[in-house]
């Protein structure tokens, strides 16, 4: 009987050792699962730049193209002083500058009276957009709408495409008239007008 009792503690210790080893194996498996995975990354960079869009113009009375954003271009009208029933023609050429790298469009956007001694309200005008190689005359004007000196064409607006780097030039051709039957009280009067062409890039 004593011999049987002496083997019991040894068997118990053996079971405890095996249990500890098993626990260690479980912990070992758990540790393998939590290892970080290998990783890598790629990056890319790009440089961006803004486009350039600027215009210049030449009036019929100017020697060459220039920036007339502040000081208006000079429009010289054909003929002399006006009498009732007379017509006068002039033009304004618009293009992009050599540094412009994107196209766009030019729109006749406004007209304003800058000086008047009584003639402004009596005058009327027509305007069309034509190629710069086309003469500005009655044939070019055709059947364009007759406007007061406070109006610009609308619905649709008068516009023309502009190519980059001065690749195309649009000519705004004006016909100004003093209608037949205008009163004699207008003799000796004058008026000065400023038209505005607004250009917008296509992108």
PyMOL CGO cylinders between C-alpha atoms (Angstrom):
from pymol import cmd
from pymol.cgo import CYLINDER

trace = [
    CYLINDER, 0.00, 0.00, 0.00, 2.73, 2.59, 0.80, 0.3, 1, 1, 1, 1, 1, 1,
    CYLINDER, 2.73, 2.59, 0.80, 4.29, 1.93, -2.59, 0.3, 1, 1, 1, 1, 1, 1,
    CYLINDER, 4.29, 1.93, -2.59, 1.07, 2.90, -4.38, 0.3, 1, 1, 1, 1, 1, 1,
    CYLINDER, 1.07, 2.90, -4.38, 0.86, 6.17, -2.43, 0.3, 1, 1, 1, 1, 1, 1,
    CYLINDER, 0.86, 6.17, -2.43, 4.48, 7.12, -3.27, 0.3, 1, 1, 1, 1, 1, 1,
    CYLINDER, 4.48, 7.12, -3.27, 3.84, 6.93, -7.06, 0.3, 1, 1, 1, 1, 1, 1,
    CYLINDER, 3.84, 6.93, -7.06, 0.84, 9.26, -6.99, 0.3, 1, 1, 1, 1, 1, 1,
    CYLINDER, 0.84, 9.26, -6.99, 2.74, 12.56, -6.48, 0.3, 1, 1, 1, 1, 1, 1,
    CYLINDER, 2.74, 12.56, -6.48, 5.10, 11.67, -9.33, 0.3, 1, 1, 1, 1, 1, 1,
    CYLINDER, 5.10, 11.67, -9.33, 2.21, 11.04, -11.69, 0.3, 1, 1, 1, 1, 1, 1,
    CYLINDER, 2.21, 11.04, -11.69, 0.57, 14.33, -10.62, 0.3, 1, 1, 1, 1, 1, 1,
    CYLINDER, 0.57, 14.33, -10.62, 3.75, 16.27, -11.25, 0.3, 1, 1, 1, 1, 1, 1,
    CYLINDER, 3.75, 16.27, -11.25, 4.05, 14.66, -14.69, 0.3, 1, 1, 1, 1, 1, 1,
    CYLINDER, 4.05, 14.66, -14.69, 0.55, 15.76, -15.60, 0.3, 1, 1, 1, 1, 1, 1,
    CYLINDER, 0.55, 15.76, -15.60, 1.31, 19.30, -14.45, 0.3, 1, 1, 1, 1, 1, 1,
    CYLINDER, 1.31, 19.30, -14.45, 4.45, 19.41, -16.62, 0.3, 1, 1, 1, 1, 1, 1,
    CYLINDER, 4.45, 19.41, -16.62, 2.54, 18.21, -19.66, 0.3, 1, 1, 1, 1, 1, 1,
    CYLINDER, 2.54, 18.21, -19.66, -0.16, 20.80, -19.01, 0.3, 1, 1, 1, 1, 1, 1,
    CYLINDER, -0.16, 20.80, -19.01, 2.46, 23.53, -18.79, 0.3, 1, 1, 1, 1, 1, 1,
    CYLINDER, 2.46, 23.53, -18.79, 4.08, 22.40, -22.05, 0.3, 1, 1, 1, 1, 1, 1,
    CYLINDER, 4.08, 22.40, -22.05, 0.69, 22.38, -23.73, 0.3, 1, 1, 1, 1, 1, 1,
    CYLINDER, 0.69, 22.38, -23.73, 0.03, 25.89, -22.50, 0.3, 1, 1, 1, 1, 1, 1,
    CYLINDER, 0.03, 25.89, -22.50, 3.39, 26.92, -23.88, 0.3, 1, 1, 1, 1, 1, 1,
    CYLINDER, 3.39, 26.92, -23.88, 2.53, 25.48, -27.27, 0.3, 1, 1, 1, 1, 1, 1,
    CYLINDER, 2.53, 25.48, -27.27, -0.74, 27.40, -27.32, 0.3, 1, 1, 1, 1, 1, 1,
    CYLINDER, -0.74, 27.40, -27.32, 1.03, 30.61, -26.43, 0.3, 1, 1, 1, 1, 1, 1,
    CYLINDER, 1.03, 30.61, -26.43, 3.54, 29.95, -29.16, 0.3, 1, 1, 1, 1, 1, 1,
    CYLINDER, 3.54, 29.95, -29.16, 0.83, 29.63, -31.78, 0.3, 1, 1, 1, 1, 1, 1,
    CYLINDER, 0.83, 29.63, -31.78, -0.82, 32.82, -30.55, 0.3, 1, 1, 1, 1, 1, 1,
    CYLINDER, -0.82, 32.82, -30.55, 2.47, 34.71, -30.78, 0.3, 1, 1, 1, 1, 1, 1,
    CYLINDER, 2.47, 34.71, -30.78, 2.92, 33.62, -34.42, 0.3, 1, 1, 1, 1, 1, 1,
    CYLINDER, 2.92, 33.62, -34.42, -0.51, 35.03, -35.35, 0.3, 1, 1, 1, 1, 1, 1,
    CYLINDER, -0.51, 35.03, -35.35, 0.26, 38.51, -33.97, 0.3, 1, 1, 1, 1, 1, 1,
    CYLINDER, 0.26, 38.51, -33.97, 3.50, 39.01, -35.92, 0.3, 1, 1, 1, 1, 1, 1,
    CYLINDER, 3.50, 39.01, -35.92, 3.32, 42.15, -38.22, 0.3, 1, 1, 1, 1, 1, 1,
    CYLINDER, 3.32, 42.15, -38.22, 3.08, 41.48, -41.98, 0.3, 1, 1, 1, 1, 1, 1,
    CYLINDER, 3.08, 41.48, -41.98, 5.68, 42.79, -44.39, 0.3, 1, 1, 1, 1, 1, 1,
    CYLINDER, 5.68, 42.79, -44.39, 4.63, 45.99, -46.13, 0.3, 1, 1, 1, 1, 1, 1,
    CYLINDER, 4.63, 45.99, -46.13, 5.86, 48.45, -48.73, 0.3, 1, 1, 1, 1, 1, 1,
    CYLINDER, 5.86, 48.45, -48.73, 4.52, 51.63, -50.38, 0.3, 1, 1, 1, 1, 1, 1,
    CYLINDER, 4.52, 51.63, -50.38, 4.79, 53.66, -53.57, 0.3, 1, 1, 1, 1, 1, 1,
    CYLINDER, 4.79, 53.66, -53.57, 4.48, 57.45, -53.94, 0.3, 1, 1, 1, 1, 1, 1,
    CYLINDER, 4.48, 57.45, -53.94, 4.00, 59.83, -56.85, 0.3, 1, 1, 1, 1, 1, 1,
    CYLINDER, 4.00, 59.83, -56.85, 4.39, 63.58, -57.28, 0.3, 1, 1, 1, 1, 1, 1,
    CYLINDER, 4.39, 63.58, -57.28, 3.38, 65.97, -60.02, 0.3, 1, 1, 1, 1, 1, 1,
    CYLINDER, 3.38, 65.97, -60.02, 3.95, 69.63, -60.77, 0.3, 1, 1, 1, 1, 1, 1,
    CYLINDER, 3.95, 69.63, -60.77, 1.05, 71.81, -61.86, 0.3, 1, 1, 1, 1, 1, 1,
    CYLINDER, 1.05, 71.81, -61.86, 1.15, 75.16, -63.62, 0.3, 1, 1, 1, 1, 1, 1,
    CYLINDER, 1.15, 75.16, -63.62, -1.46, 77.78, -64.51, 0.3, 1, 1, 1, 1, 1, 1,
    CYLINDER, -1.46, 77.78, -64.51, -2.21, 78.60, -68.12, 0.3, 1, 1, 1, 1, 1, 1,
    CYLINDER, -2.21, 78.60, -68.12, -1.69, 82.09, -69.57, 0.3, 1, 1, 1, 1, 1, 1,
    CYLINDER, -1.69, 82.09, -69.57, -4.52, 84.01, -71.21, 0.3, 1, 1, 1, 1, 1, 1,
    CYLINDER, -4.52, 84.01, -71.21, -4.20, 87.65, -72.23, 0.3, 1, 1, 1, 1, 1, 1,
    CYLINDER, -4.20, 87.65, -72.23, -5.48, 89.74, -75.12, 0.3, 1, 1, 1, 1, 1, 1,
    CYLINDER, -5.48, 89.74, -75.12, -4.37, 92.77, -77.08, 0.3, 1, 1, 1, 1, 1, 1,
    CYLINDER, -4.37, 92.77, -77.08, -6.20, 94.97, -79.53, 0.3, 1, 1, 1, 1, 1, 1,
    CYLINDER, -6.20, 94.97, -79.53, -5.74, 97.45, -82.35, 0.3, 1, 1, 1, 1, 1, 1,
    CYLINDER, -5.74, 97.45, -82.35, -8.25, 100.09, -83.34, 0.3, 1, 1, 1, 1, 1, 1,
    CYLINDER, -8.25, 100.09, -83.34, -8.58, 101.51, -86.83, 0.3, 1, 1, 1, 1, 1, 1,
    CYLINDER, -8.58, 101.51, -86.83, -6.63, 104.55, -85.64, 0.3, 1, 1, 1, 1, 1, 1,
    CYLINDER, -6.63, 104.55, -85.64, -3.77, 102.63, -83.95, 0.3, 1, 1, 1, 1, 1, 1,
    CYLINDER, -3.77, 102.63, -83.95, -0.38, 101.82, -85.44, 0.3, 1, 1, 1, 1, 1, 1,
    CYLINDER, -0.38, 101.82, -85.44, -0.20, 98.35, -83.90, 0.3, 1, 1, 1, 1, 1, 1,
    CYLINDER, -0.20, 98.35, -83.90, -1.50, 95.91, -81.28, 0.3, 1, 1, 1, 1, 1, 1,
    CYLINDER, -1.50, 95.91, -81.28, -1.22, 96.80, -77.60, 0.3, 1, 1, 1, 1, 1, 1,
    CYLINDER, -1.22, 96.80, -77.60, -2.88, 96.19, -74.24, 0.3, 1, 1, 1, 1, 1, 1,
    CYLINDER, -2.88, 96.19, -74.24, -5.87, 98.54, -74.14, 0.3, 1, 1, 1, 1, 1, 1,
    CYLINDER, -5.87, 98.54, -74.14, -7.41, 97.30, -70.92, 0.3, 1, 1, 1, 1, 1, 1,
    CYLINDER, -7.41, 97.30, -70.92, -7.07, 100.74, -69.31, 0.3, 1, 1, 1, 1, 1, 1,
    CYLINDER, -7.07, 100.74, -69.31, -6.49, 103.20, -72.14, 0.3, 1, 1, 1, 1, 1, 1,
    CYLINDER, -6.49, 103.20, -72.14, -8.98, 102.55, -74.96, 0.3, 1, 1, 1, 1, 1, 1,
    CYLINDER, -8.98, 102.55, -74.96, -7.87, 101.76, -78.49, 0.3, 1, 1, 1, 1, 1, 1,
    CYLINDER, -7.87, 101.76, -78.49, -8.43, 104.54, -81.02, 0.3, 1, 1, 1, 1, 1, 1,
    CYLINDER, -8.43, 104.54, -81.02, -11.34, 104.19, -83.44, 0.3, 1, 1, 1, 1, 1, 1,
    CYLINDER, -11.34, 104.19, -83.44, -11.10, 106.41, -86.49, 0.3, 1, 1, 1, 1, 1, 1,
    CYLINDER, -11.10, 106.41, -86.49, -14.38, 106.68, -88.37, 0.3, 1, 1, 1, 1, 1, 1,
    CYLINDER, -14.38, 106.68, -88.37, -14.53, 106.99, -92.11, 0.3, 1, 1, 1, 1, 1, 1,
    CYLINDER, -14.53, 106.99, -92.11, -15.69, 110.33, -93.48, 0.3, 1, 1, 1, 1, 1, 1,
    CYLINDER, -15.69, 110.33, -93.48, -16.00, 113.62, -91.66, 0.3, 1, 1, 1, 1, 1, 1,
    CYLINDER, -16.00, 113.62, -91.66, -18.69, 115.21, -89.54, 0.3, 1, 1, 1, 1, 1, 1,
    CYLINDER, -18.69, 115.21, -89.54, -22.06, 113.54, -89.76, 0.3, 1, 1, 1, 1, 1, 1,
    CYLINDER, -22.06, 113.54, -89.76, -25.29, 114.86, -91.24, 0.3, 1, 1, 1, 1, 1, 1,
    CYLINDER, -25.29, 114.86, -91.24, -28.75, 113.25, -91.03, 0.3, 1, 1, 1, 1, 1, 1,
    CYLINDER, -28.75, 113.25, -91.03, -28.81, 109.98, -92.99, 0.3, 1, 1, 1, 1, 1, 1,
    CYLINDER, -28.81, 109.98, -92.99, -25.02, 109.45, -93.07, 0.3, 1, 1, 1, 1, 1, 1,
    CYLINDER, -25.02, 109.45, -93.07, -23.17, 106.26, -92.09, 0.3, 1, 1, 1, 1, 1, 1,
    CYLINDER, -23.17, 106.26, -92.09, -19.66, 105.88, -90.71, 0.3, 1, 1, 1, 1, 1, 1,
    CYLINDER, -19.66, 105.88, -90.71, -17.56, 102.71, -90.34, 0.3, 1, 1, 1, 1, 1, 1,
    CYLINDER, -17.56, 102.71, -90.34, -14.74, 101.69, -88.01, 0.3, 1, 1, 1, 1, 1, 1,
    CYLINDER, -14.74, 101.69, -88.01, -13.27, 98.50, -86.54, 0.3, 1, 1, 1, 1, 1, 1,
    CYLINDER, -13.27, 98.50, -86.54, -11.50, 97.00, -83.55, 0.3, 1, 1, 1, 1, 1, 1,
    CYLINDER, -11.50, 97.00, -83.55, -9.23, 93.94, -83.90, 0.3, 1, 1, 1, 1, 1, 1,
    CYLINDER, -9.23, 93.94, -83.90, -8.73, 91.62, -80.92, 0.3, 1, 1, 1, 1, 1, 1,
    CYLINDER, -8.73, 91.62, -80.92, -6.36, 88.66, -80.52, 0.3, 1, 1, 1, 1, 1, 1,
    CYLINDER, -6.36, 88.66, -80.52, -4.49, 86.77, -77.80, 0.3, 1, 1, 1, 1, 1, 1,
    CYLINDER, -4.49, 86.77, -77.80, -0.90, 87.63, -76.96, 0.3, 1, 1, 1, 1, 1, 1,
    CYLINDER, -0.90, 87.63, -76.96, 2.09, 85.56, -78.06, 0.3, 1, 1, 1, 1, 1, 1,
    CYLINDER, 2.09, 85.56, -78.06, 2.50, 84.27, -74.48, 0.3, 1, 1, 1, 1, 1, 1,
    CYLINDER, 2.50, 84.27, -74.48, -1.07, 82.95, -74.32, 0.3, 1, 1, 1, 1, 1, 1,
    CYLINDER, -1.07, 82.95, -74.32, -1.16, 79.14, -74.32, 0.3, 1, 1, 1, 1, 1, 1,
    CYLINDER, -1.16, 79.14, -74.32, -4.92, 78.55, -74.25, 0.3, 1, 1, 1, 1, 1, 1,
    CYLINDER, -4.92, 78.55, -74.25, -7.72, 79.63, -76.55, 0.3, 1, 1, 1, 1, 1, 1,
    CYLINDER, -7.72, 79.63, -76.55, -10.92, 81.43, -75.65, 0.3, 1, 1, 1, 1, 1, 1,
    CYLINDER, -10.92, 81.43, -75.65, -13.58, 83.78, -76.92, 0.3, 1, 1, 1, 1, 1, 1,
    CYLINDER, -13.58, 83.78, -76.92, -14.16, 87.52, -77.20, 0.3, 1, 1, 1, 1, 1, 1,
    CYLINDER, -14.16, 87.52, -77.20, -17.57, 89.08, -76.52, 0.3, 1, 1, 1, 1, 1, 1,
    CYLINDER, -17.57, 89.08, -76.52, -18.73, 92.64, -77.08, 0.3, 1, 1, 1, 1, 1, 1,
    CYLINDER, -18.73, 92.64, -77.08, -20.00, 93.19, -73.55, 0.3, 1, 1, 1, 1, 1, 1,
    CYLINDER, -20.00, 93.19, -73.55, -20.70, 96.89, -73.02, 0.3, 1, 1, 1, 1, 1, 1,
    CYLINDER, -20.70, 96.89, -73.02, -20.91, 100.37, -74.51, 0.3, 1, 1, 1, 1, 1, 1,
    CYLINDER, -20.91, 100.37, -74.51, -20.82, 103.60, -72.54, 0.3, 1, 1, 1, 1, 1, 1,
    CYLINDER, -20.82, 103.60, -72.54, -20.98, 107.30, -73.30, 0.3, 1, 1, 1, 1, 1, 1,
    CYLINDER, -20.98, 107.30, -73.30, -17.86, 109.07, -72.02, 0.3, 1, 1, 1, 1, 1, 1,
    CYLINDER, -17.86, 109.07, -72.02, -18.59, 112.56, -73.40, 0.3, 1, 1, 1, 1, 1, 1,
    CYLINDER, -18.59, 112.56, -73.40, -21.73, 114.09, -74.89, 0.3, 1, 1, 1, 1, 1, 1,
    CYLINDER, -21.73, 114.09, -74.89, -22.95, 117.52, -75.93, 0.3, 1, 1, 1, 1, 1, 1,
    CYLINDER, -22.95, 117.52, -75.93, -26.32, 116.24, -77.14, 0.3, 1, 1, 1, 1, 1, 1,
    CYLINDER, -26.32, 116.24, -77.14, -25.56, 113.85, -80.01, 0.3, 1, 1, 1, 1, 1, 1,
    CYLINDER, -25.56, 113.85, -80.01, -25.42, 110.52, -78.11, 0.3, 1, 1, 1, 1, 1, 1,
    CYLINDER, -25.42, 110.52, -78.11, -29.16, 109.89, -77.86, 0.3, 1, 1, 1, 1, 1, 1,
    CYLINDER, -29.16, 109.89, -77.86, -29.68, 110.43, -81.59, 0.3, 1, 1, 1, 1, 1, 1,
    CYLINDER, -29.68, 110.43, -81.59, -26.98, 108.07, -82.88, 0.3, 1, 1, 1, 1, 1, 1,
    CYLINDER, -26.98, 108.07, -82.88, -27.58, 104.41, -83.73, 0.3, 1, 1, 1, 1, 1, 1,
    CYLINDER, -27.58, 104.41, -83.73, -25.15, 101.63, -84.60, 0.3, 1, 1, 1, 1, 1, 1,
    CYLINDER, -25.15, 101.63, -84.60, -24.73, 98.11, -85.93, 0.3, 1, 1, 1, 1, 1, 1,
    CYLINDER, -24.73, 98.11, -85.93, -21.88, 95.70, -85.23, 0.3, 1, 1, 1, 1, 1, 1,
    CYLINDER, -21.88, 95.70, -85.23, -20.68, 92.33, -86.49, 0.3, 1, 1, 1, 1, 1, 1,
    CYLINDER, -20.68, 92.33, -86.49, -17.70, 90.09, -85.79, 0.3, 1, 1, 1, 1, 1, 1,
    CYLINDER, -17.70, 90.09, -85.79, -15.69, 89.24, -88.91, 0.3, 1, 1, 1, 1, 1, 1,
    CYLINDER, -15.69, 89.24, -88.91, -12.23, 88.01, -89.87, 0.3, 1, 1, 1, 1, 1, 1,
    CYLINDER, -12.23, 88.01, -89.87, -9.51, 90.63, -89.64, 0.3, 1, 1, 1, 1, 1, 1,
    CYLINDER, -9.51, 90.63, -89.64, -8.84, 90.22, -93.35, 0.3, 1, 1, 1, 1, 1, 1,
    CYLINDER, -8.84, 90.22, -93.35, -12.40, 91.34, -94.20, 0.3, 1, 1, 1, 1, 1, 1,
    CYLINDER, -12.40, 91.34, -94.20, -13.15, 94.98, -94.99, 0.3, 1, 1, 1, 1, 1, 1,
    CYLINDER, -13.15, 94.98, -94.99, -15.46, 96.74, -92.57, 0.3, 1, 1, 1, 1, 1, 1,
    CYLINDER, -15.46, 96.74, -92.57, -18.17, 98.21, -94.75, 0.3, 1, 1, 1, 1, 1, 1,
    CYLINDER, -18.17, 98.21, -94.75, -21.87, 97.97, -95.59, 0.3, 1, 1, 1, 1, 1, 1,
    CYLINDER, -21.87, 97.97, -95.59, -21.40, 94.51, -97.14, 0.3, 1, 1, 1, 1, 1, 1,
    CYLINDER, -21.40, 94.51, -97.14, -19.82, 93.20, -93.94, 0.3, 1, 1, 1, 1, 1, 1,
    CYLINDER, -19.82, 93.20, -93.94, -22.54, 94.71, -91.74, 0.3, 1, 1, 1, 1, 1, 1,
    CYLINDER, -22.54, 94.71, -91.74, -25.33, 93.15, -93.78, 0.3, 1, 1, 1, 1, 1, 1,
    CYLINDER, -25.33, 93.15, -93.78, -28.59, 92.85, -91.85, 0.3, 1, 1, 1, 1, 1, 1,
    CYLINDER, -28.59, 92.85, -91.85, -27.20, 93.27, -88.35, 0.3, 1, 1, 1, 1, 1, 1,
    CYLINDER, -27.20, 93.27, -88.35, -29.60, 94.65, -85.74, 0.3, 1, 1, 1, 1, 1, 1,
    CYLINDER, -29.60, 94.65, -85.74, -29.83, 98.40, -85.27, 0.3, 1, 1, 1, 1, 1, 1,
    CYLINDER, -29.83, 98.40, -85.27, -28.97, 99.40, -81.69, 0.3, 1, 1, 1, 1, 1, 1,
    CYLINDER, -28.97, 99.40, -81.69, -29.04, 102.51, -79.54, 0.3, 1, 1, 1, 1, 1, 1,
    CYLINDER, -29.04, 102.51, -79.54, -25.74, 103.69, -78.11, 0.3, 1, 1, 1, 1, 1, 1,
    CYLINDER, -25.74, 103.69, -78.11, -26.63, 102.11, -74.77, 0.3, 1, 1, 1, 1, 1, 1,
    CYLINDER, -26.63, 102.11, -74.77, -27.12, 98.57, -76.13, 0.3, 1, 1, 1, 1, 1, 1,
    CYLINDER, -27.12, 98.57, -76.13, -24.94, 95.64, -77.13, 0.3, 1, 1, 1, 1, 1, 1,
    CYLINDER, -24.94, 95.64, -77.13, -26.13, 92.58, -79.04, 0.3, 1, 1, 1, 1, 1, 1,
    CYLINDER, -26.13, 92.58, -79.04, -27.80, 89.96, -76.86, 0.3, 1, 1, 1, 1, 1, 1,
    CYLINDER, -27.80, 89.96, -76.86, -29.66, 86.67, -77.25, 0.3, 1, 1, 1, 1, 1, 1,
    CYLINDER, -29.66, 86.67, -77.25, -27.23, 85.77, -78.63, 0.3, 1, 1, 1, 1, 1, 1,
    CYLINDER, -27.23, 85.77, -78.63, -24.32, 87.95, -77.62, 0.3, 1, 1, 1, 1, 1, 1,
    CYLINDER, -24.32, 87.95, -77.62, -21.81, 88.94, -80.28, 0.3, 1, 1, 1, 1, 1, 1,
    CYLINDER, -21.81, 88.94, -80.28, -18.82, 86.67, -79.76, 0.3, 1, 1, 1, 1, 1, 1,
    CYLINDER, -18.82, 86.67, -79.76, -15.98, 85.08, -81.70, 0.3, 1, 1, 1, 1, 1, 1,
    CYLINDER, -15.98, 85.08, -81.70, -13.38, 82.41, -80.99, 0.3, 1, 1, 1, 1, 1, 1,
    CYLINDER, -13.38, 82.41, -80.99, -9.77, 83.30, -80.18, 0.3, 1, 1, 1, 1, 1, 1,
    CYLINDER, -9.77, 83.30, -80.18, -6.87, 80.93, -80.80, 0.3, 1, 1, 1, 1, 1, 1,
    CYLINDER, -6.87, 80.93, -80.80, -3.87, 80.72, -78.48, 0.3, 1, 1, 1, 1, 1, 1,
    CYLINDER, -3.87, 80.72, -78.48, -0.67, 82.68, -79.14, 0.3, 1, 1, 1, 1, 1, 1,
    CYLINDER, -0.67, 82.68, -79.14, -2.37, 85.20, -81.44, 0.3, 1, 1, 1, 1, 1, 1,
    CYLINDER, -2.37, 85.20, -81.44, -3.32, 82.45, -83.86, 0.3, 1, 1, 1, 1, 1, 1,
    CYLINDER, -3.32, 82.45, -83.86, -6.52, 84.23, -84.93, 0.3, 1, 1, 1, 1, 1, 1,
    CYLINDER, -6.52, 84.23, -84.93, -7.79, 87.80, -84.90, 0.3, 1, 1, 1, 1, 1, 1,
    CYLINDER, -7.79, 87.80, -84.90, -11.43, 88.83, -84.65, 0.3, 1, 1, 1, 1, 1, 1,
    CYLINDER, -11.43, 88.83, -84.65, -12.55, 92.16, -86.07, 0.3, 1, 1, 1, 1, 1, 1,
    CYLINDER, -12.55, 92.16, -86.07, -15.51, 93.94, -84.52, 0.3, 1, 1, 1, 1, 1, 1,
    CYLINDER, -15.51, 93.94, -84.52, -16.90, 96.04, -87.36, 0.3, 1, 1, 1, 1, 1, 1,
    CYLINDER, -16.90, 96.04, -87.36, -19.07, 99.03, -86.43, 0.3, 1, 1, 1, 1, 1, 1,
    CYLINDER, -19.07, 99.03, -86.43, -21.49, 101.05, -88.52, 0.3, 1, 1, 1, 1, 1, 1,
    CYLINDER, -21.49, 101.05, -88.52, -22.63, 104.26, -86.80, 0.3, 1, 1, 1, 1, 1, 1,
    CYLINDER, -22.63, 104.26, -86.80, -25.43, 106.34, -88.27, 0.3, 1, 1, 1, 1, 1, 1,
    CYLINDER, -25.43, 106.34, -88.27, -27.19, 109.61, -87.67, 0.3, 1, 1, 1, 1, 1, 1,
    CYLINDER, -27.19, 109.61, -87.67, -30.76, 108.82, -88.72, 0.3, 1, 1, 1, 1, 1, 1,
    CYLINDER, -30.76, 108.82, -88.72, -32.47, 110.82, -91.42, 0.3, 1, 1, 1, 1, 1, 1,
    CYLINDER, -32.47, 110.82, -91.42, -34.83, 113.36, -89.91, 0.3, 1, 1, 1, 1, 1, 1,
    CYLINDER, -34.83, 113.36, -89.91, -32.59, 114.14, -86.92, 0.3, 1, 1, 1, 1, 1, 1,
    CYLINDER, -32.59, 114.14, -86.92, -33.35, 117.68, -85.63, 0.3, 1, 1, 1, 1, 1, 1,
    CYLINDER, -33.35, 117.68, -85.63, -31.30, 120.69, -86.64, 0.3, 1, 1, 1, 1, 1, 1,
    CYLINDER, -31.30, 120.69, -86.64, -30.60, 121.33, -82.95, 0.3, 1, 1, 1, 1, 1, 1,
    CYLINDER, -30.60, 121.33, -82.95, -27.93, 118.61, -83.14, 0.3, 1, 1, 1, 1, 1, 1,
    CYLINDER, -27.93, 118.61, -83.14, -25.72, 120.73, -85.40, 0.3, 1, 1, 1, 1, 1, 1,
    CYLINDER, -25.72, 120.73, -85.40, -22.26, 121.21, -83.89, 0.3, 1, 1, 1, 1, 1, 1,
    CYLINDER, -22.26, 121.21, -83.89, -22.80, 118.64, -81.13, 0.3, 1, 1, 1, 1, 1, 1,
    CYLINDER, -22.80, 118.64, -81.13, -20.59, 115.60, -80.46, 0.3, 1, 1, 1, 1, 1, 1,
    CYLINDER, -20.59, 115.60, -80.46, -20.41, 112.40, -78.44, 0.3, 1, 1, 1, 1, 1, 1,
    CYLINDER, -20.41, 112.40, -78.44, -17.68, 109.93, -77.43, 0.3, 1, 1, 1, 1, 1, 1,
    CYLINDER, -17.68, 109.93, -77.43, -18.33, 106.25, -76.77, 0.3, 1, 1, 1, 1, 1, 1,
    CYLINDER, -18.33, 106.25, -76.77, -16.31, 103.40, -75.32, 0.3, 1, 1, 1, 1, 1, 1,
    CYLINDER, -16.31, 103.40, -75.32, -17.04, 99.80, -76.26, 0.3, 1, 1, 1, 1, 1, 1,
    CYLINDER, -17.04, 99.80, -76.26, -15.81, 96.96, -74.08, 0.3, 1, 1, 1, 1, 1, 1,
    CYLINDER, -15.81, 96.96, -74.08, -14.78, 93.55, -75.39, 0.3, 1, 1, 1, 1, 1, 1,
    CYLINDER, -14.78, 93.55, -75.39, -14.51, 90.91, -72.67, 0.3, 1, 1, 1, 1, 1, 1,
    CYLINDER, -14.51, 90.91, -72.67, -12.41, 87.84, -73.46, 0.3, 1, 1, 1, 1, 1, 1,
    CYLINDER, -12.41, 87.84, -73.46, -12.59, 84.55, -71.57, 0.3, 1, 1, 1, 1, 1, 1,
    CYLINDER, -12.59, 84.55, -71.57, -10.30, 81.52, -71.78, 0.3, 1, 1, 1, 1, 1, 1,
    CYLINDER, -10.30, 81.52, -71.78, -11.77, 78.20, -72.83, 0.3, 1, 1, 1, 1, 1, 1,
    CYLINDER, -11.77, 78.20, -72.83, -10.26, 76.35, -69.85, 0.3, 1, 1, 1, 1, 1, 1,
]
cmd.load_cgo(trace, "trace")
